Amino acid sequence: MATKQKSSNLLRNILIVLTLFLIIIAVTGKKLGWFGKAEFTKVAVEKVERRSIIETVAATGKVYPELEVKVSADVSGEVVELLVQEGDSVKAGQLLAKINPDLYESAIERAEAAVNASKSGKANAEVGIDQVKANRKQLETQLANAQKTLKRSQQLLNEKVIAQVELDNAELAVKNIEQQIAALDAQLNATFKSIEGAGYNVKSAEATLKEARDSYKRTTIYAPMSGIVSKLGVEKGERVVGTTQMSGTEILRIANFANIEVRVDVSENDILRVNIGDTATVEVDAYLDRKFKGVVTEIANSAKELGLGAVSTNQITNFTVHVRLLPNSYADLYKEFKFPFRPGMSASVDIQTKKLNNVLTVPIQAVTTREDSTKEKTNPEDVNLYELVFVHDQGKVHIQKVKVGIQDETYIEIIDGLTGNEEVVAAPYRAISKKLKNDQKVTVVTKEALYQKENIDASKDEENGGKD
């Protein structure tokens, strides 16, 4: 009984193994075409064609007037008059606002009083010097007389007419007068210095007066240029801060809307391809399905500042590029809008950096890379890659090395490697980039059928993933 049971189990195992083997043979034979219709990788192909290709650099940014001036306060105080509103047209020299001038009027009065006081001090010093000069002249006369008396006393002493004491008195008188003259000279010198100091005080007071008058003038704010008030930063009654050393409170902005530009950020990888004069296509978010023409007018020489916190070496480096909108591309908008563009509107720009006509092209996704095993590696970490396409011929694909040039959004230029009579595999990209091999058999289908199958497979994968 046990022997019969073992034989039954052995037979069952053999049948299971044979069944699995037959299933494997059937699946493999089906794929390799031993029987039935072979299942090869399905691909879509496209002919190599000559066409015009335009290389572009895409960037995003904001719309601004080409010329916009910030008007800031030069003095501090309360805004007592605000004579314009946002959107008003103004002329150069037009009065825009007034800041309370009371404090600055008082400062002028104090400065004028200081000037008068310093001038009075200088005048008093000048009067004193005249008196000192008169006293010195009088002493000089006395000294001359004293010296004559001393000389006569010396003669009389020699003749023994007078005593020695009289000669001593004459000498003492001369010395006293000389000392008085020396004292007056010192006083005169001090007076001159006092006058010089008084002169400096006058100049200082006059400079303070000039500053006070200038500050008073700055309480009235005038338009530095003609244009439109694009932004109003304060309201009547608000206080503003202003200094001559740095920018004060921004009161308003005046813009010249005659020329509009878009300022975009272009990465360092693309900036060298952009040149002044390049044409551009501009799309403004506010105008859907509308494209405007532009031209590059300015390219920054230095990278855009990213702020103190942006110190990572992985941070993308951008350069600011100015693209002027051509007025004839939006002239019709003035029929509906007084100002078609507002500062700060979002925009995207395609800068046309290069255009080639009648060149061989293939779809961008048709080009992939493979490692070149024929080249010897000098460094184990090096990867020797070359660019290629898969050329389809009679149900097979083979690798063809190519040299590529510029590209647009859809096609890429082929400089070398193709003649123009070939068909290249254009989809699916997963097969092109990873699965396809040289001399591999494929089944050519339309892109519609291919993408439909991929969508079905993707749906199945999602369902299976959800069950898991």
Secondary structure as the mmCIF struct_conf table of DSSP 4:
data_model
#
loop_
_struct_conf.conf_type_id
_struct_conf.id
_struct_conf.beg_label_comp_id
_struct_conf.beg_label_asym_id
_struct_conf.beg_label_seq_id
_struct_conf.end_label_comp_id
_struct_conf.end_label_asym_id
_struct_conf.end_label_seq_id
HELX_RH_AL_P HELX_RH_AL_P1 ALA A 2 LEU A 32
TURN_TY1_P TURN_TY1_P1 GLY A 33 GLY A 33
BEND BEND1 TRP A 34 GLY A 36
STRN STRN1 THR A 41 LYS A 47
STRN STRN2 GLU A 49 SER A 72
BEND BEND2 ASP A 74 VAL A 75
STRN STRN3 GLY A 77 LEU A 82
TURN_TY1_P TURN_TY1_P2 GLU A 86 GLY A 87
STRN STRN4 SER A 89 VAL A 90
TURN_TY1_P TURN_TY1_P3 ALA A 92 GLY A 93
STRN STRN5 LEU A 95 ILE A 99
HELX_RH_AL_P HELX_RH_AL_P2 ASP A 102 ASN A 158
TURN_TY1_P TURN_TY1_P4 GLU A 159 LYS A 160
BEND BEND3 VAL A 161 ILE A 162
HELX_RH_AL_P HELX_RH_AL_P3 GLN A 164 LYS A 217
TURN_TY1_P TURN_TY1_P5 ARG A 218 THR A 219
STRN STRN6 THR A 220 TYR A 222
BEND BEND4 PRO A 224 SER A 226
STRN STRN7 GLY A 227 LEU A 232
TURN_TY1_P TURN_TY1_P6 LYS A 236 GLY A 237
STRN STRN8 ARG A 239 VAL A 240
BEND BEND5 THR A 244 MET A 246
STRN STRN9 GLU A 250 SER A 267
TURN_TY1_P TURN_TY1_P7 GLU A 268 ASP A 270
HELX_RH_3T_P HELX_RH_3T_P1 ILE A 271 ARG A 273
TURN_TY1_P TURN_TY1_P8 ILE A 276 GLY A 277
STRN STRN10 THR A 279 VAL A 284
TURN_TY1_P TURN_TY1_P9 ASP A 285 ALA A 286
BEND BEND6 TYR A 287 TYR A 287
TURN_TY1_P TURN_TY1_P10 LEU A 288 ASP A 289
STRN STRN11 PHE A 292 ILE A 299
BEND BEND7 ASN A 301 SER A 302
HELX_LH_PP_P HELX_LH_PP_P1 ALA A 303 GLU A 305
TURN_TY1_P TURN_TY1_P11 LEU A 308 GLY A 309
TURN_TY1_P TURN_TY1_P12 THR A 313 ASN A 314
BEND BEND8 GLN A 315 GLN A 315
HELX_LH_PP_P HELX_LH_PP_P2 ILE A 316 THR A 317
STRN STRN12 ASN A 318 LEU A 325
HELX_LH_PP_P HELX_LH_PP_P3 LEU A 326 LEU A 326
HELX_RH_3T_P HELX_RH_3T_P2 PRO A 327 SER A 329
TURN_TY1_P TURN_TY1_P13 TYR A 330 TYR A 330
HELX_RH_3T_P HELX_RH_3T_P3 ALA A 331 LYS A 335
TURN_TY1_P TURN_TY1_P14 GLU A 336 GLU A 336
BEND BEND9 LYS A 338 PRO A 340
TURN_TY1_P TURN_TY1_P15 PRO A 343 GLY A 344
STRN STRN13 SER A 346 PRO A 363
HELX_RH_3T_P HELX_RH_3T_P4 ILE A 364 ALA A 366
STRN STRN14 THR A 368 GLU A 371
TURN_TY1_P TURN_TY1_P16 SER A 373 THR A 374
BEND BEND10 LYS A 375 LYS A 375
HELX_LH_PP_P HELX_LH_PP_P4 GLU A 376 LYS A 377
BEND BEND11 THR A 378 ASN A 379
TURN_TY1_P TURN_TY1_P17 PRO A 380 GLU A 381
STRN STRN15 LEU A 385 ASP A 393
TURN_TY1_P TURN_TY1_P18 GLN A 394 GLY A 395
STRN STRN16 LYS A 396 LYS A 401
STRN STRN17 LYS A 403 GLN A 407
BEND BEND12 GLU A 409 THR A 410
STRN STRN18 TYR A 411 ASP A 416
BEND BEND13 GLY A 417 GLY A 417
BEND BEND14 GLY A 420 GLY A 420
STRN STRN19 GLU A 423 ALA A 427
HELX_RH_AL_P HELX_RH_AL_P4 TYR A 429 ARG A 430
HELX_RH_PI_P HELX_RH_PI_P1 ALA A 431 LYS A 435
TURN_TY1_P TURN_TY1_P19 ASN A 438 ASP A 439
STRN STRN20 GLN A 440 VAL A 444
HELX_RH_AL_P HELX_RH_AL_P5 LYS A 447 LYS A 467
#
